[in-house]
Amino acid sequence: MNSSLPRLSHTEQLILSLLSEGETFGLDLVDRSDGRIKRGTVYVTLARMQQKGYLASRVEAANPGAIGLPRRLYQPTALGLRVMHAWALAARAFAGQLPQEV
């Protein structure tokens, strides 16, 4: 197996899919995943995806009078979206959902 091929876990696929709907923060991803993303692993997974170049993040501007740290917002990179689309295409091909070539 070629080690340079992009890898994408099921959780990473789900995160990219949710982020393709718009920029958001980690705990929102947990809420929107209907239990498929766990609170204890979301930020570890987001950090790993950022290291792979699949995500970019920025710190949200703090509201006046806010208590605590500002949230970090995540969005997919162009690479992350390409990897997600390539894996979706491969999954459909293996499931026999692509038209047969003549």
C-alpha positions in Angstrom: 0.0 0.0 0.0 1.3 3.5 -0.9 1.8 5.4 2.4 1.4 8.7 0.6 -2.3 8.1 -0.1 -4.5 10.3 2.0 -6.1 8.5 4.9 -9.6 9.3 6.1 -11.3 7.6 9.1 -15.0 7.4 9.4 -15.0 10.1 12.0 -12.8 12.3 9.8 -15.3 11.8 6.9 -18.2 12.8 9.2 -16.3 15.9 10.4 -15.5 17.0 6.9 -19.1 16.4 5.8 -20.5 18.5 8.7 -17.9 21.2 8.1 -18.8 21.4 4.4 -22.1 22.9 5.6 -20.2 25.8 7.3 -17.5 26.8 9.8 -18.2 25.7 13.4 -16.6 24.7 16.7 -15.8 21.3 18.1 -18.7 20.8 20.5 -21.2 21.9 17.9 -19.8 19.0 15.7 -20.5 16.6 18.6 -24.1 17.9 19.0 -24.8 17.7 15.2 -23.3 14.2 14.9 -26.1 12.5 16.8 -23.7 10.7 19.0 -21.3 9.5 16.3 -18.6 12.0 17.4 -17.6 11.8 21.0 -16.9 14.8 23.2 -13.7 13.2 24.5 -12.1 12.7 21.1 -13.4 15.6 18.9 -10.5 18.0 19.6 -7.9 15.3 19.2 -9.4 14.4 15.8 -9.6 18.0 14.8 -6.0 18.6 15.7 -4.9 15.5 13.7 -7.0 16.7 10.7 -5.3 20.1 10.9 -1.9 18.4 10.9 -2.9 16.5 7.8 -3.9 19.8 6.1 -7.6 18.8 5.9 -8.8 21.7 8.2 -8.0 25.3 9.0 -9.0 27.0 12.2 -9.2 30.5 13.7 -10.0 31.8 17.1 -13.4 33.5 17.3 -13.5 37.1 18.4 -14.4 37.3 22.1 -17.7 38.9 23.0 -17.3 41.8 25.5 -17.8 40.5 29.0 -17.5 36.9 27.9 -16.1 34.5 30.4 -13.6 31.8 29.4 -11.6 31.2 26.3 -12.9 32.1 22.9 -14.0 29.3 20.7 -11.8 27.9 17.9 -13.8 27.6 14.7 -12.9 25.0 12.0 -13.4 24.8 8.3 -12.3 22.3 5.6 -9.4 23.2 3.4 -9.5 22.6 -0.4 -7.3 19.5 0.3 -9.8 18.2 2.9 -12.7 18.7 0.5 -10.9 16.9 -2.3 -10.0 14.0 -0.1 -13.6 13.8 1.2 -15.0 13.7 -2.4 -12.4 11.2 -3.5 -13.2 8.8 -0.7 -17.0 9.2 -1.3 -16.4 8.4 -5.0 -14.3 5.3 -4.1 -17.0 4.2 -1.7 -19.7 4.5 -4.4 -17.5 2.6 -6.8 -17.0 -0.3 -4.4 -20.7 -0.4 -3.7 -21.4 -0.7 -7.4 -23.2 2.6 -7.6 -21.1 4.1 -10.5 -22.1 3.7 -14.1 -20.2 0.9 -16.0 -17.8 2.1 -18.6 -18.2 0.6 -22.1 
